[in-house]
Amino acid sequence: MFRLKSLLWTFQGFQVMHYLLLTTFAVLLWSSLAVIVAQLAHVPPFFLLACCLFIGGSLSLWRYKQWQLKATLLFVGVCGIFGYHFLLIFLFHERLVV
């Protein structure tokens, strides 16, 4: 059964509401990405990408001592994330949003 306890639903011992809110927030962000990039067409793609990745990266920077990654893996991951998002934002800038 469901029971409401401080914005968390417990279903067979699992807290569900927290993950539903985060999932809904992520879907709303991704669905509004093309519209946001189209509204920011006057901003260069590299600057927009740098601002977004700086904000996202700074949210987890305070826990850097808990990271247990090799330097090469971290480098490849950062380059992959940067490359993917650069192409995504660059292509949104180049094409019209329907």
C-alpha positions as CSV (number, residue, x, y, z in Angstrom):
1,M,0.0,0.0,0.0
2,F,1.0,3.6,-0.4
3,R,1.4,6.0,2.5
4,L,2.4,9.6,2.4
5,K,5.3,10.5,4.7
6,S,6.9,13.9,4.2
7,L,6.6,13.9,0.4
8,L,7.9,10.3,0.1
9,W,5.8,7.4,-0.9
10,T,6.7,4.0,0.5
11,F,5.8,1.1,-1.7
12,Q,6.8,-2.3,-0.4
13,G,9.7,-0.7,1.6
14,F,11.0,1.5,-1.3
15,Q,10.8,5.3,-1.2
16,V,9.4,6.3,-4.5
17,M,8.4,10.0,-4.5
18,H,12.0,11.3,-4.5
19,Y,12.9,9.4,-7.6
20,L,9.7,10.4,-9.4
21,L,10.4,14.1,-8.8
22,L,13.9,13.8,-10.0
23,T,12.8,11.9,-13.1
24,T,10.1,14.4,-13.9
25,F,12.6,17.2,-13.5
26,A,15.1,15.6,-15.8
27,V,12.4,14.9,-18.5
28,L,11.3,18.6,-18.3
29,L,14.8,19.8,-18.6
30,W,15.5,17.6,-21.7
31,S,12.2,18.5,-23.3
32,S,12.9,22.2,-22.9
33,L,16.5,22.1,-24.1
34,A,15.8,22.8,-27.8
35,V,13.6,25.8,-26.9
36,I,16.2,27.2,-24.4
37,V,19.0,26.9,-27.0
38,A,16.9,28.5,-29.7
39,Q,16.2,31.4,-27.3
40,L,19.9,31.8,-26.6
41,A,20.9,31.8,-30.3
42,H,22.9,35.0,-29.8
43,V,25.2,33.3,-27.3
44,P,28.2,31.4,-28.9
45,P,27.9,27.6,-28.5
46,F,31.2,27.2,-26.8
47,F,30.4,29.8,-24.2
48,L,26.9,28.3,-23.6
49,L,28.4,24.9,-23.2
50,A,31.2,26.1,-20.9
51,C,28.6,27.8,-18.6
52,C,26.4,24.7,-18.5
53,L,29.2,22.3,-17.7
54,F,30.7,24.7,-15.2
55,I,27.4,24.9,-13.3
56,G,26.9,21.1,-13.4
57,G,30.4,20.3,-12.5
58,S,30.6,22.7,-9.6
59,L,27.6,21.0,-8.0
60,S,29.7,17.9,-7.3
61,L,33.1,19.5,-6.8
62,W,32.8,19.6,-3.0
63,R,32.8,15.8,-3.0
64,Y,36.0,15.4,-5.1
65,K,37.7,13.3,-2.4
66,Q,35.1,10.6,-2.8
67,W,36.0,10.2,-6.5
68,Q,37.9,7.0,-7.1
69,L,38.8,7.4,-10.8
70,K,42.0,7.0,-12.7
71,A,43.2,10.2,-14.5
72,T,42.8,8.6,-17.9
73,L,39.2,7.5,-17.2
74,L,38.4,11.0,-15.9
75,F,40.0,12.6,-19.0
76,V,38.1,10.4,-21.5
77,G,34.8,10.9,-19.6
78,V,35.2,14.7,-19.5
79,C,36.2,14.8,-23.2
80,G,33.2,12.5,-24.1
81,I,30.7,14.6,-22.2
82,F,32.1,17.8,-23.6
83,G,32.1,16.5,-27.2
84,Y,28.6,15.2,-27.0
85,H,27.1,18.3,-25.5
86,F,29.1,20.6,-27.9
87,L,27.7,18.8,-30.9
88,L,24.2,18.8,-29.4
89,I,24.2,22.5,-28.7
90,F,26.0,23.3,-32.0
91,L,23.4,21.4,-34.0
92,F,20.6,23.1,-32.1
93,H,22.1,26.4,-33.0
94,E,22.4,25.5,-36.7
95,R,18.9,24.0,-37.2
96,L,15.5,25.5,-36.7
97,V,13.5,24.2,-33.8
98,V,10.1,22.8,-34.9
